Amino acid sequence: MTKTKIDVTLSKTKKEKPQSDQLEFGRVFTDHMFVMDYSPTKGWHDARIVPYEPISLSPASMVFHYGQTVFEGLKAYRTQDDKVLLFRPEKNMHRLNLSNERLCIPQIDGEFVIEALKQLVSIEKEWIPTAEGTSLYIRPFIIPTEYFLGVAPSNFYRFMIILSPVGSYYKEGIHPVKIFVENHYVRAVDGGTGKAKTGANYASSLKAQEEAAKKGYSQVLWLDGVEKKYIEEVGSMNIFFKISGEVVTPELNGSILEGVTRNSIIELLKSWDIPVSERKISMEEVYETYKKGKLEEVFGTGTAAVISPVGEFLYNEQKMVINDGLTGELSKKLYDTLSGIQRGTMQDPFNWVVDVN
Ligand SMILES: *Cc1c(COP(=O)(O)O)cnc(C)c1O
């Protein structure tokens, strides 16, 4: 794509910013957004930063019918010395293009979008909360905009980036979650769209999530879609098990979403010489190690929480309480280190952090 300048139209009004301690996830949006459009003749064009406002689309827009959508999620952090940092944004752009490829959406120029994102985040700098644990959540997404009811890839698209200040995931400090091991519904199968960040995957997960919530579990653990035997991941997190000193996470098998956090945790563990393997792991194996007292820690990884320790599984009516329902030592160390790198309070030997200024 041609690297046209990004047109900027600043908002005439400024919304009131929420108090740090009242921030929720994804309910409040900043004053501006990034937009660009795609057409077969122009490619991606009209890259612009404009006031945040509703968009107008025909009811026949393809986005309302067949779910050909993709999205990303990352964060910007404001440091004590007032710098603005992004965490591995090139990974998100790479993954967005993998999702695009699977959904028949044209590729975007990741470098260009990162430049646009830096510009947008700089304009919205005052929106980035500074209190402990808070950040600015960044949501890039692409929707099909052609007016057509036929089932086919759209010829026209809109790419947008919206920003939302978010509160600390752990209001009272990092604490373990309870997870329901899903043995009826499935999330994805090999050959499906599991490895793409596409809306449909989340639509089909809602029912299981709702039923688990009724039983008092905050998330579900998905098993493979064929045998319902091997562990895949949690709703929006990858999962890790510490068994007899070794860390195991399911291998990328085509139906698991490759998290940027997952990748970073594996790199961190390797740099600490802690054995870590990516392999098939069944729920039966986890249960057996649990019974033998060898299941030391379990944690999920994802942009929202960074590390989410698991305190309990419900698996075929059996309750498994992990590490007495407490946050494990390794989980805590990984959380402190990774969030320290992301927030610029710890050394970044991997060059993961990108300075926006
Ligand atoms: C986004 C997501 C993750 C976590 O990815 P991160 O890049 O670490 O935030 C894991 N699983 C699913 C299904 C996801 O949508």
The ligand as an ORCA input file, in Angstrom:
! r2SCAN-3c Opt
* xyz 0 1
  C      -6.759    -12.962     22.365
  C      -6.850    -14.371     22.798
  C      -5.857    -15.002     23.556
  C      -4.705    -14.271     24.181
  O      -3.890    -13.604     23.279
  P      -2.931    -12.426     23.783
  O      -2.268    -11.982     22.523
  O      -1.983    -13.028     24.734
  O      -3.800    -11.395     24.386
  C      -5.978    -16.364     23.796
  N      -7.025    -17.060     23.348
  C      -8.024    -16.486     22.644
  C      -9.147    -17.311     22.177
  C      -7.957    -15.119     22.354
  O      -8.950    -14.546     21.687
*
